[in-house]
Amino acid sequence: MISSKKMDRISNLPEALISHILSFLPTEESALTSVLSKKWRYLFADRPNLDFDGSGIRSHPDTCEWEMADTLRVFTRFVDRVLVLQGNSTLDDFSLKCGHGVDPVCVTNWILNVLERGVSDLDLHFNLVGVCLPSEVFMSKSLVRLRIESQNVIPMDVEDVFLPKLETLYLNKVMLGNCGDCFEKVTSGCHVLEELVLINVYSDFWNRSVSSKTLKRLILSCIDYDKNPDSVSFDTPNVVFLEYYDYVAGKYPKVKFNSLVEASIDLAMTSEQHGLSSYEHLVGDVTDFLVGIRNVQTLNISANTLEVLTFCCDHIPVFHNMIGLTIQTRKSGWESLPALFKKCPNLETLVFDGLSHTFTVKCMDVDGCLCKFSGEVPTCLSSSPVKVLKILRFGDSGVEKETDLIKHFLETMPQLEQLMIYYDTLFDDSVIELSSELKSFPTKASPSCEIQVIFGDPSS
């Protein structure tokens, strides 16, 4: 509790400094200082950043309907009052979180208010029905960062995009109307954009094109519908970080990632493609996409992508720059891994996120899988340049089965210097037993390989 003497010292500070101090508090908390004295009455509103959180206003079984409505009115009046007190003063940051019951008309008016005042950082989170964001959001000369996130898909009419100062754009569950190829339109109107995150953004479902010479980070997730897009293009030569989740496209006319350092790829087949898949003919082709990302240094591929490389890829290009590869597995075959490993001549670190492996007819071919069912050593392992092998989530598919696979890697990978196994088990003795068993394994291809069995999950 602050003494009256300390309170007087604070009150004697310049008003501009007091307002600056209050700006570090949530807006609602700083408003409580208005009861201290006449001097403090409006100081809380004289700040360059505002944040309002109405997302916690939810109906409770024991709450009367009129009490809920009254709480919503209080929240709405508070936001209105603060904005009126600020007048036309310049605003740097505005954050708004709204739940069910907040009037969508009020929400629109609040957004227009801060846009007219030159807000540079706009952060909007919605969980309400009926709101339609104004098109002026995409016609701002002041915005540097824009984030719009919703629990339900919210519509926006986008006729033009002009965001000359925007550096970061994050959209989640937004329907862009009157936009055609929304990705192309949005990026073409952002001249200095460096980071773009589009998660379940809807407009033209069949054609997706991202083009930007300034973009450095790109996250694109379109895996909401069980349909193949007709065309997907990327003209993003300066992107260094990519996360891409989508279904296999009919074609990839342009894929340009010249500067790519790190990528996480989750390409999936549709249910129709799964029904038609066979080893005799392809049901899609992602070769052009892979060629476009071949400069990547660190790659993370999903279990879905493993299937795509088997049934939707004519050939895998050479990844000369790749030094790190992470593979997520589940109950599916590893048919595509031998071909992929052979195209990574400089790979140093290989990570298996799980060792889930399913037997297929390809396991009987020496270079049709990584397992030892064929009785011969796959050439992709005997010539492997990998120095560090990491196994995450060890034991998920059976301790004995996975231990045999690891021994197979130990006796076939000649350059291996370090093996790290993450074992999330309730029993410490299990970790000790596995470590002893592997360290005493006699037929290592690389006798000097250091083996570590680590208790726990590295992601937790």
C-alpha positions in Angstrom: 0.0 0.0 0.0 1.4 3.4 -1.0 1.7 5.9 1.9 0.2 9.4 1.6 3.7 10.9 1.6 4.8 8.8 -1.4 1.5 9.5 -3.1 2.2 13.3 -2.8 5.6 12.8 -4.3 4.1 11.0 -7.3 1.4 13.7 -7.6 4.1 16.4 -7.8 5.6 14.8 -10.8 4.9 16.5 -14.2 1.6 15.3 -15.6 3.3 14.0 -18.8 5.5 11.8 -16.7 2.6 10.5 -14.6 0.7 9.6 -17.8 3.8 7.9 -19.1 4.0 5.8 -15.9 0.3 4.9 -16.2 0.7 3.8 -19.7 2.6 0.7 -18.4 -0.6 -0.4 -16.6 -3.7 -2.0 -18.3 -6.1 0.8 -19.3 -8.8 -0.4 -16.8 -6.3 -0.5 -13.9 -4.9 2.9 -14.7 -8.5 4.3 -14.8 -8.8 3.5 -11.1 -6.4 6.4 -10.3 -9.0 8.9 -11.5 -10.5 8.9 -8.0 -7.3 10.0 -6.2 -7.8 13.7 -6.8 -9.0 16.3 -9.4 -5.5 16.3 -10.9 -5.6 12.5 -11.5 -9.2 12.5 -12.8 -8.3 12.4 -16.5 -4.5 11.6 -16.5 -5.2 7.9 -17.2 -6.6 8.8 -20.6 -3.6 10.9 -21.6 -1.6 7.9 -22.9 -0.4 6.8 -26.3 -1.6 3.2 -25.9 -5.0 1.7 -25.0 -6.0 -1.9 -24.3 -9.6 -3.0 -23.6 -10.5 -6.6 -22.7 -14.2 -7.5 -22.9 -13.5 -11.2 -23.8 -14.0 -12.3 -20.2 -17.6 -11.1 -20.1 -19.4 -14.4 -20.4 -22.8 -15.5 -19.2 -22.6 -17.7 -16.1 -25.4 -20.2 -15.1 -26.0 -18.2 -11.9 -25.9 -14.8 -13.7 -29.1 -13.1 -14.5 -29.6 -11.9 -18.1 -29.9 -8.3 -16.9 -26.7 -8.6 -14.9 -24.9 -9.7 -18.1 -26.4 -6.9 -20.1 -25.4 -4.4 -17.4 -21.8 -5.6 -17.5 -21.7 -5.2 -21.2 -23.1 -1.7 -21.0 -20.4 -0.8 -18.4 -17.6 -2.1 -20.7 -19.0 -0.2 -23.8 -19.4 3.0 -21.9 -15.9 2.8 -20.5 -14.4 2.4 -24.0 -16.6 5.2 -25.3 -15.6 7.5 -22.4 -11.8 6.9 -22.8 -11.9 7.5 -26.6 -13.9 10.8 -26.0 -11.5 12.0 -23.4 -8.6 11.4 -25.7 -10.2 13.5 -28.5 -8.1 13.6 -31.6 -4.7 12.9 -29.9 -2.3 10.6 -31.7 -2.5 7.0 -30.6 0.4 4.5 -31.0 -1.1 1.2 -29.8 -4.7 0.0 -29.6 -5.7 -3.5 -28.4 -9.3 -4.7 -28.3 -10.6 -8.0 -27.2 -14.4 -8.6 -27.5 -16.6 -11.5 -26.5 -20.2 -12.3 -27.2 -22.7 -9.6 -26.5 -20.6 -6.6 -27.4 -22.4 -4.4 -30.0 -20.7 -4.9 -33.4 -21.6 -1.3 -34.4 -19.7 0.0 -31.4 -16.7 -2.2 -32.3 -16.7 -0.8 -35.9 -16.9 2.8 -34.5 -14.0 2.2 -32.1 -11.8 0.9 -34.9 -12.6 3.8 -37.2 -11.9 6.2 -34.4 -8.3 5.0 -33.8 -7.6 4.6 -37.5 -8.5 8.3 -38.0 -6.1 9.2 -35.2 -3.1 7.5 -36.9 -2.8 4.4 -34.8 0.4 2.4 -35.6 -0.2 -0.9 -33.8 -3.7 -2.4 -34.0 -4.5 -5.6 -32.2 -8.0 -7.1 -32.5 -9.3 -10.3 -31.0 -12.9 -11.3 -31.4 -15.3 -14.0 -30.2 -18.6 -12.6 -31.3 -21.0 -12.9 -34.2 -22.2 -10.1 -36.4 -19.1 -8.0 -36.6 -18.0 -6.9 -40.1 -14.6 -5.1 -40.1 -14.5 -1.9 -42.0 -12.4 -1.8 -45.2 -10.6 1.2 -43.9 -8.4 -1.2 -41.9 -6.6 -2.0 -45.2 -6.4 1.7 -46.2 -4.2 3.2 -43.4 -1.1 5.3 -43.9 0.0 4.9 -40.3 -0.3 1.2 -39.4 3.0 -0.6 -38.8 1.6 -3.7 -37.2 -1.9 -5.2 -37.7 -3.3 -8.3 -36.0 -6.8 -9.6 -36.4 -7.8 -12.9 -34.8 -11.2 -14.4 -34.3 -12.8 -17.5 -32.9 -15.4 -17.3 -35.7 -14.8 -16.4 -39.3 -15.4 -12.6 -39.6 -16.0 -10.9 -43.0 -14.2 -7.9 -44.5 -14.9 -6.1 -47.7 -11.5 -5.4 -49.3 -11.7 -3.3 -52.5 -8.2 -1.8 -52.2 -5.2 -2.3 -50.0 -2.8 0.5 -49.2 -0.7 0.0 -46.1 2.6 1.8 -47.0 4.1 1.5 -43.5 2.9 -2.0 -42.5 5.7 -4.3 -41.4 3.8 -7.1 -39.7 0.4 -8.5 -40.7 -1.4 -11.3 -38.8 -4.8 -12.6 -39.9 -6.6 -15.6 -38.4 -10.1 -16.6 -39.5 -10.9 -13.7 -41.8 -13.1 -13.8 -44.9 -11.9 -11.2 -47.4 -14.6 -10.3 -49.9 -14.3 -8.4 -53.2 -10.7 -9.5 -53.3 -10.1 -12.2 -55.9 -6.7 -13.7 -55.1 -6.6 -12.1 -51.6 -3.0 -13.1 -50.8 -1.7 -11.4 -54.0 -3.9 -8.3 -53.3 -2.9 -7.9 -49.7 0.9 -8.3 -50.3 0.9 -6.0 -53.3 -0.5 -3.2 -51.2 2.1 -3.6 -48.4 5.3 -2.1 -49.7 7.6 -2.7 -46.6 6.0 -5.9 -45.2 8.5 -8.1 -43.4 6.3 -10.6 -41.6 3.0 -12.2 -42.9 0.9 -14.7 -41.0 -2.3 -15.9 -42.8 -4.2 -18.6 -40.9 -7.5 -19.8 -42.4 -8.0 -16.6 -44.5 -10.7 -17.1 -47.1 -11.4 -15.6 -50.4 -10.4 -17.3 -53.6 -10.1 -20.9 -52.4 -8.5 -22.2 -55.6 -5.7 -19.8 -56.4 -3.1 -18.6 -53.9 -0.3 -16.3 -54.8 2.1 -14.5 -52.4 4.5 -11.9 -53.9 6.8 -9.7 -51.9 10.4 -8.6 -52.3 10.5 -7.3 -48.7 9.0 -10.3 -46.9 11.3 -12.1 -44.4 8.9 -14.3 -42.4 5.9 -16.1 -43.8 3.4 -18.4 -42.1 0.6 -19.7 -44.3 -2.0 -22.2 -43.1 -4.8 -23.2 -45.6 -5.6 -26.7 -44.5 -9.2 -26.1 -43.4 -11.0 -27.6 -46.4 -10.5 -31.1 -47.9 -9.8 -29.7 -51.4 -6.8 -29.3 -53.6 -6.1 -25.7 -54.7 -5.7 -25.3 -58.5 -2.6 -23.1 -58.2 -0.2 -21.9 -55.6 2.7 -19.5 -56.2 5.4 -17.8 -54.1 7.5 -14.9 -55.4 9.3 -14.3 -52.1 13.0 -14.2 -52.7 14.0 -12.7 -49.4 12.0 -14.9 -47.0 14.3 -16.6 -44.5 11.6 -18.4 -42.4 8.6 -20.3 -43.7 5.8 -22.3 -42.2 3.4 -23.7 -44.8 0.3 -25.9 -44.2 -1.8 -26.8 -47.2 -3.2 -29.5 -49.5 -1.2 -30.4 -52.6 -1.9 -27.9 -55.4 -2.7 -28.8 -59.0 0.4 -26.7 -60.0 3.1 -24.5 -58.6 3.8 -22.0 -61.5 6.4 -20.0 -59.4 8.1 -20.9 -56.2 11.0 -18.5 -55.3 12.6 -18.8 -51.9 16.2 -17.9 -52.7 17.2 -16.9 -49.2 15.3 -19.6 -47.2 17.1 -20.6 -44.0 14.4 -22.5 -42.0 11.1 -24.1 -43.1 8.4 -26.2 -41.6 6.3 -27.9 -44.3 3.0 -29.8 -43.8 1.6 -30.7 -47.2 -1.3 -33.2 -47.2 -3.3 -35.3 -49.6 -7.0 -34.9 -49.7 -9.3 -37.9 -48.8 -9.9 -38.3 -52.6 -6.1 -38.5 -53.2 -5.7 -41.1 -50.4 -8.4 -43.2 -52.1 -6.5 -43.1 -55.4 -3.0 -43.4 -54.2 -0.8 -46.2 -55.4 2.9 -46.9 -56.2 2.1 -47.2 -59.9 1.0 -43.6 -60.6 1.2 -40.2 -58.9 -2.0 -38.5 -57.6 -0.3 -35.1 -57.5 3.1 -33.5 -58.0 4.9 -31.2 -55.6 8.2 -31.4 -57.4 8.1 -27.7 -58.5 7.5 -26.6 -54.9 10.4 -28.6 -53.6 12.7 -27.2 -56.2 11.6 -23.7 -55.1 12.7 -24.4 -51.4 15.9 -26.4 -52.2 18.1 -23.7 -50.7 16.8 -24.2 -47.2 19.3 -25.0 -44.5 17.0 -26.4 -41.8 13.8 -28.3 -42.8 11.0 -29.7 -40.7 8.5 -32.0 -42.5 5.3 -33.5 -41.2 4.1 -37.1 -41.4 1.6 -35.9 -44.0 4.5 -34.6 -46.1 6.2 -38.0 -46.0 3.1 -39.5 -47.7 3.1 -36.7 -50.2 6.7 -37.3 -51.1 5.7 -41.0 -51.8 2.6 -40.5 -53.8 2.8 -36.9 -55.1 6.4 -36.3 -56.1 8.0 -37.1 -59.5 11.5 -36.6 -58.1 13.2 -34.9 -55.1 15.7 -32.2 -55.9 19.2 -32.0 -54.3 19.2 -29.9 -51.0 22.9 -28.8 -51.1 22.5 -26.4 -48.2 20.5 -28.5 -45.8 22.4 -29.2 -42.6 19.4 -30.0 -40.3 16.3 -32.2 -41.0 13.4 -33.0 -38.6 10.9 -35.7 -39.6 7.6 -36.1 -37.8 6.4 -39.7 -38.0 3.1 -41.5 -37.3 1.7 -44.9 -38.3 2.7 -44.6 -42.0 5.4 -45.9 -44.2 8.9 -44.4 -44.7 9.1 -45.1 -48.5 10.1 -41.6 -49.3 13.0 -41.3 -46.8 15.7 -43.2 -48.7 15.3 -40.9 -51.7 15.2 -37.8 -49.5 18.3 -38.7 -47.6 20.3 -39.3 -50.7 19.4 -35.8 -51.8 20.9 -34.2 -48.6 24.6 -34.6 -49.2 25.7 -32.2 -46.4 23.2 -33.2 -43.8 24.7 -33.0 -40.3 21.8 -33.2 -37.8 18.8 -35.6 -38.3 15.9 -35.5 -35.8 13.1 -38.1 -35.7 10.0 -36.7 -33.9 8.8 -40.1 -32.9 9.9 -43.5 -34.5 6.4 -44.6 -35.6 6.9 -46.9 -38.6 4.5 -49.1 -40.5 5.5 -52.0 -42.7 4.8 -51.7 -46.4 5.8 -53.7 -49.4 8.6 -51.3 -50.0 10.3 -52.5 -46.8 11.3 -55.6 -48.7 13.5 -53.4 -51.1 16.9 -52.5 -49.8 16.4 -48.8 -50.7 12.6 -48.8 -50.2 12.7 -48.0 -46.5 15.1 -47.4 -43.6 14.2 -50.5 -41.7 16.2 -53.8 -41.8 13.5 -56.0 -43.1 15.2 -56.5 -46.5 18.2 -58.0 -44.7 20.6 -55.5 -46.5 21.9 -52.1 -45.5 20.1 -49.2 -47.3 22.7 -47.2 -49.2 21.2 -44.0 -47.8 22.4 -45.0 -44.4 25.7 -46.6 -45.2 26.7 -43.4 -47.0 25.0 -41.0 -44.6 27.0 -37.9 -43.7 24.8 -37.4 -40.5 26.9 -36.6 -37.4 24.1 -36.0 -34.8 21.0 -38.2 -34.5 18.2 -37.1 -32.2 15.1 -39.3 -31.3 12.2 -37.4 -29.7 9.2 -39.1 -28.0 11.1 -42.4 -27.7 8.8 -45.3 -26.8 5.5 -44.0 -28.2 5.4 -46.9 -30.7 6.9 -49.6 -28.4 10.2 -49.6 -26.6 11.5 -52.9 -28.1 10.6 -52.0 -31.7 12.1 -48.6 -31.5 15.3 -49.9 -29.7 15.8 -52.3 -32.6 15.5 -49.4 -35.1 18.1 -47.3 -33.2 20.5 -50.2 -33.1 20.0 -50.5 -36.9 21.0 -46.9 -37.2 24.0 -47.4 -35.0 25.4 -50.2 -37.0 24.8 -48.6 -40.4 25.6 -44.8 -40.1 29.4 -44.5 -40.3 29.8 -40.8 -39.5 27.6 -40.7 -36.4 29.3 -38.8 -33.6 26.4 -38.2 -31.2 23.1 -40.0 -30.5 20.5 -38.3 -28.2 17.3 -40.1 -27.2 14.6 -38.3 -25.3 12.7 -40.8 -23.2 9.6 -39.4 -21.4 9.0 -42.3 -18.9 7.7 -42.5 -15.3 10.6 -44.9 -14.4 14.2 -43.7 -14.0 15.4 -47.3 -14.2 14.1 -47.5 -17.8 16.3 -44.6 -18.9 19.3 -46.3 -17.2 18.6 -49.7 -18.8 18.2 -48.2 -22.3 21.4 -46.2 -22.0 23.4 -49.3 -20.8 22.0 -51.5 -23.6 22.9 -49.0 -26.3 26.3 -48.1 -25.0 27.2 -51.8 -24.8 25.9 -52.5 -28.3 29.0 -54.2 -30.0 28.5 -53.5 -33.8 28.5 -49.7 -34.1 29.5 -48.4 -37.5 31.0 -45.5 -35.6 32.6 -46.8 -32.4 33.3 -43.3 -31.1 29.7 -42.3 -31.2 28.6 -40.7 -27.9 25.2 -41.9 -26.7 22.9 -40.0 -24.4 19.5 -41.1 -23.1 17.8 -38.0 -21.6 14.9 -38.2 -19.2 11.8 -36.1 -20.3 10.3 -34.4 -23.3 12.5 -31.6 -24.8 9.3 -29.7 -26.0 7.8 -29.4 -22.5 
